[in-house]
Amino acid sequence: MIASQRTRTRLLLRDGAALSAFGSVALSGAVPSWALLAFAIAFAISLTNRRPLAGRTGWSVAVLLLAALLIFGSVFRGGLDLVIAAVSFAALVTAHRLLSEPSPSTDHQVHLTSLLTLAGGAALTGELWFGLCLALFAITSTLSIGLLVLEGPRPIEGDLPVQPALQRLGLGVFLALLGGILFFVLFPRLSWNLAARRASPGLGGGTTGMSDRVRLGGGGDIKTSPRIVLRAKLIPDPGVEQLDQYWVGRTFDRFDGREWSGSGAEARPRWQVFLDEASGGTVQQNIELLPAYGARTLVGLQTPVMFSNATMLVTSGSQRTPLVKLEDEEVHFADAANAYTYTAFSRPADMRGVVTELADIPRFTRLPATIDPRVEPLARQVLAGERNPQAAGSRLAEHLKRNYGYTLELPGDVADPLADFLFVRKEGHCEHFATALAVLLRSQGFAARVVAGFFGGERIGGLYVVRAGDAHAWTQVFVPGLGWATLDATPDTARSAQSQAVLQWFVTRYEQLEDWWRSRVVDYSFQDQIDLARSLVRPPRSTGPDADGSEPRGFSNWPPRRAWFSAAAVGLLVFLMMRVLSRRTSGKHHPAVGFLEQLERALRRAGIARLEGEAIEELAARLQSSQHPLAPAVARATRAYLFARFGGQPMPAEERSRLIGAIRPASR
């Protein structure tokens, strides 16, 4: 590989290491947008091999100092978290070095600031993506530094065999990663939760669109999204794979013929919000709303009775946030943030809450004057005189399920989307079914409203995850003496996510890996280490007499299978370590080592001695900087030694004699 190719490869590896380190903090979603933009621009310019800051050190460093004053001044004012400020400034320094003149010192500075950025990423997020960024940084930075060392203090012109060195570096990286994993597993430690901030990747923006209104018309593209919007731990754990329950977000009472909205007034912010008086038997939900959610509305299993312990993730760190109740329509966070965590308590479906009479019945029976005149006769025909609210709602819901189809492909805007659904197309998605049922009920004098939230819940590990495609709308009817009863006219098979099977499979596999990462890495603690040791040495189930009193026979008293696998893994590790040590020991007999000894003797005779701890290549660089007469000869001999020792290049006896002979005349 010629010099220009080596330099280009080294710089690409260096830039890749910087990108991996910055990606570990960018995925937290907490890094300011200006830091993201600055690094992205610098990285893109560096890839084109342009260095606009070369030779402009003075004013560029002044700009960095000004940025440092602004960033850390914001920390003192409480506007920015110290960790986020540190990684943002480290990203600016890295960007500055990427655009400066390439040199060994510049490369070392890039790796150092990237390492600091990576440390900040460890504090900001413990997600699976951070582990991948860490591994990529270890690989790319090691290869880049290896090429820099192989190049030496001065660029080497001509062809240089770097493949053998890269192979050894790759083996070294693999063994280092393996050793790091073993150190992590075996070394006594505390849970990473004590230091890390549980934040999820904040890229991609919100998808659910949990807004303050539901508008008819258009398509239902949200149903095809497999993105995870929330994780929830349920206590008690239902222990089922598919939850198939409603997650209530907000309710709507006002319909203008095209969209639903609310009319309630906000209460003052509180740390806890009570929605109903429940007498025990509640279901607790520890919920984490991910950035893919993209809204401030709290959701809880039907029927939520209380929300509390809300925290938000912002640029100044994790903070508590109060909750705001919007009458009986919704509860939302008082402050906007990238992600939230909170606790919800819900009343089980088989429990009745404290039921009160509906104070404002006209509010839930009002219909717009523009409603199609065919709606009321249709409802009267289907009900056939039924006046019980819940029975009437069930009859209308069954009629819609039997006679109307579910589709996500709808035409453009129409003048009356409800009439188009009921009497023309007879196809729609959940908003159309929920609206039709509520309007049909209201046309007969029943109090009804539309609810927006999610339906479903897939078990992954010990948590239940809800996808953006699980977004759903349904109907509630008020039953005197019992309260609001849930009705759903949407066909059963269309309530959950409608995403492509392949895409949903990949997202599910990733979430399973993420759950494994959280339980095995992020939450890994000293107690887990004890449990692991016990599982490896635990005796077999049957070590005493059999049921008939006789001693066990055959292989029943042998160690368990996992003990054999553990012993084999330890043996393989010991074998690999012995191979590495034997190679290092055998390196003393490498032909290049004898040449180095000859070179050192020739240098001593010439009156040149190495300083304490000084490597031969450092000695050559020192002689070159001082313009010593033997500097060119020592540099050629040093380069030949490095090529032979680490590059696998042969060194014939004639070449060895010629290189040493270039130094001997000066010694005489």
Rosetta blueprint (number, residue, H / E / L):
1 M L
2 I L
3 A H
4 S H
5 Q H
6 R H
7 T H
8 R H
9 T H
10 R H
11 L H
12 L H
13 L H
14 R H
15 D H
16 G H
17 A H
18 A H
19 L H
20 S H
21 A H
22 F H
23 G H
24 S H
25 V H
26 A H
27 L L
28 S L
29 G L
30 A L
31 V L
32 P L
33 S H
34 W H
35 A H
36 L H
37 L H
38 A H
39 F H
40 A H
41 I H
42 A H
43 F H
44 A H
45 I H
46 S H
47 L H
48 T L
49 N L
50 R L
51 R L
52 P L
53 L L
54 A L
55 G L
56 R L
57 T H
58 G H
59 W H
60 S H
61 V H
62 A H
63 V H
64 L H
65 L H
66 L H
67 A H
68 A H
69 L H
70 L H
71 I H
72 F H
73 G H
74 S H
75 V H
76 F H
77 R L
78 G L
79 G L
80 L L
81 D L
82 L H
83 V H
84 I H
85 A H
86 A H
87 V H
88 S H
89 F H
90 A H
91 A H
92 L H
93 V H
94 T H
95 A H
96 H H
97 R H
98 L H
99 L L
100 S L
101 E L
102 P L
103 S L
104 P H
105 S H
106 T H
107 D H
108 H H
109 Q H
110 V H
111 H H
112 L H
113 T H
114 S H
115 L H
116 L H
117 T H
118 L H
119 A H
120 G H
121 G H
122 A H
123 A H
124 L H
125 T L
126 G L
127 E L
128 L H
129 W H
130 F H
131 G H
132 L H
133 C H
134 L H
135 A H
136 L H
137 F H
138 A H
139 I H
140 T H
141 S H
142 T H
143 L H
144 S H
145 I H
146 G H
147 L H
148 L H
149 V H
150 L H
151 E H
152 G L
153 P L
154 R L
155 P L
156 I L
157 E L
158 G L
159 D L
160 L L
161 P L
162 V L
163 Q H
164 P H
165 A H
166 L H
167 Q H
168 R H
169 L H
170 G H
171 L H
172 G H
173 V H
174 F H
175 L H
176 A H
177 L H
178 L H
179 G H
180 G H
181 I H
182 L H
183 F H
184 F H
185 V H
186 L H
187 F L
188 P L
189 R L
190 L L
191 S L
192 W H
193 N H
194 L H
195 A L
196 A L
197 R L
198 R L
199 A L
200 S L
201 P L
202 G L
203 L L
204 G L
205 G L
206 G L
207 T L
208 T L
209 G L
210 M L
211 S L
212 D L
213 R E
214 V E
215 R E
216 L L
217 G L
218 G L
219 G L
220 G L
221 D H
222 I H
223 K H
224 T H
225 S L
226 P L
227 R L
228 I E
229 V E
230 L E
231 R E
232 A E
233 K E
234 L E
235 I E
236 P L
237 D L
238 P L
239 G L
240 V L
241 E L
242 Q E
243 L L
244 D L
245 Q L
246 Y E
247 W E
248 V E
249 G E
250 R E
251 T E
252 F E
253 D L
254 R E
255 F E
256 D L
257 G L
258 R L
259 E E
260 W E
261 S E
262 G L
263 S L
264 G L
265 A L
266 E E
267 A L
268 R L
269 P L
270 R E
271 W L
272 Q L
273 V E
274 F E
275 L L
276 D L
277 E L
278 A L
279 S L
280 G L
281 G L
282 T L
283 V E
284 Q E
285 Q E
286 N E
287 I E
288 E E
289 L E
290 L L
291 P L
292 A L
293 Y L
294 G L
295 A L
296 R L
297 T E
298 L L
299 V L
300 G E
301 L E
302 Q L
303 T L
304 P E
305 V E
306 M E
307 F E
308 S E
309 N E
310 A E
311 T E
312 M E
313 L E
314 V E
315 T L
316 S L
317 G E
318 S E
319 Q E
320 R E
321 T L
322 P L
323 L E
324 V E
325 K E
326 L E
327 E L
328 D L
329 E L
330 E E
331 V E
332 H E
333 F E
334 A L
335 D L
336 A L
337 A L
338 N L
339 A E
340 Y E
341 T E
342 Y E
343 T E
344 A E
345 F E
346 S E
347 R L
348 P L
349 A L
350 D L
351 M L
352 R L
353 G L
354 V L
355 V L
356 T L
357 E L
358 L L
359 A L
360 D L
361 I H
362 P H
363 R H
364 F H
365 T L
366 R L
367 L L
368 P L
369 A L
370 T L
371 I L
372 D L
373 P L
374 R L
375 V H
376 E H
377 P H
378 L H
379 A H
380 R H
381 Q H
382 V H
383 L H
384 A L
385 G L
386 E L
387 R L
388 N L
389 P H
390 Q H
391 A H
392 A H
393 G H
394 S H
395 R H
396 L H
397 A H
398 E H
399 H H
400 L H
401 K H
402 R H
403 N H
404 Y L
405 G E
406 Y E
407 T L
408 L L
409 E L
410 L L
411 P L
412 G L
413 D L
414 V L
415 A L
416 D L
417 P H
418 L H
419 A H
420 D H
421 F H
422 L H
423 F H
424 V H
425 R H
426 K L
427 E E
428 G E
429 H L
430 C H
431 E H
432 H H
433 F H
434 A H
435 T H
436 A H
437 L H
438 A H
439 V H
440 L H
441 L H
442 R H
443 S H
444 Q L
445 G L
446 F L
447 A L
448 A E
449 R E
450 V E
451 V E
452 A E
453 G E
454 F E
455 F E
456 G L
457 G L
458 E E
459 R E
460 I E
461 G L
462 G L
463 L E
464 Y E
465 V E
466 V E
467 R E
468 A H
469 G H
470 D H
471 A E
472 H E
473 A E
474 W E
475 T E
476 Q E
477 V E
478 F E
479 V E
480 P L
481 G L
482 L L
483 G E
484 W E
485 A E
486 T E
487 L E
488 D L
489 A L
490 T L
491 P L
492 D H
493 T H
494 A H
495 R L
496 S L
497 A L
498 Q L
499 S L
500 Q L
501 A H
502 V H
503 L H
504 Q H
505 W H
506 F H
507 V H
508 T H
509 R H
510 Y H
511 E H
512 Q H
513 L H
514 E H
515 D H
516 W H
517 W H
518 R H
519 S H
520 R H
521 V H
522 V H
523 D L
524 Y L
525 S L
526 F H
527 Q H
528 D H
529 Q H
530 I H
531 D H
532 L H
533 A H
534 R H
535 S H
536 L H
537 V H
538 R L
539 P L
540 P L
541 R L
542 S L
543 T L
544 G L
545 P L
546 D L
547 A L
548 D L
549 G L
550 S L
551 E L
552 P L
553 R L
554 G L
555 F L
556 S L
557 N L
558 W L
559 P L
560 P L
561 R H
562 R H
563 A H
564 W H
565 F H
566 S H
567 A H
568 A H
569 A H
570 V H
571 G H
572 L H
573 L H
574 V H
575 F H
576 L H
577 M H
578 M H
579 R H
580 V H
581 L H
582 S H
583 R H
584 R H
585 T H
586 S H
587 G H
588 K H
589 H H
590 H L
591 P H
592 A H
593 V H
594 G H
595 F H
596 L H
597 E H
598 Q H
599 L H
600 E H
601 R H
602 A H
603 L H
604 R H
605 R H
606 A L
607 G L
608 I L
609 A L
610 R L
611 L L
612 E L
613 G L
614 E L
615 A L
616 I H
617 E H
618 E H
619 L H
620 A H
621 A H
622 R H
623 L H
624 Q H
625 S H
626 S L
627 Q L
628 H L
629 P L
630 L L
631 A H
632 P H
633 A H
634 V H
635 A H
636 R H
637 A H
638 T H
639 R H
640 A H
641 Y H
642 L H
643 F H
644 A H
645 R H
646 F H
647 G L
648 G L
649 Q L
650 P L
651 M L
652 P L
653 A H
654 E H
655 E H
656 R H
657 S H
658 R H
659 L H
660 I H
661 G H
662 A L
663 I L
664 R H
665 P H
666 A H
667 S H
668 R L
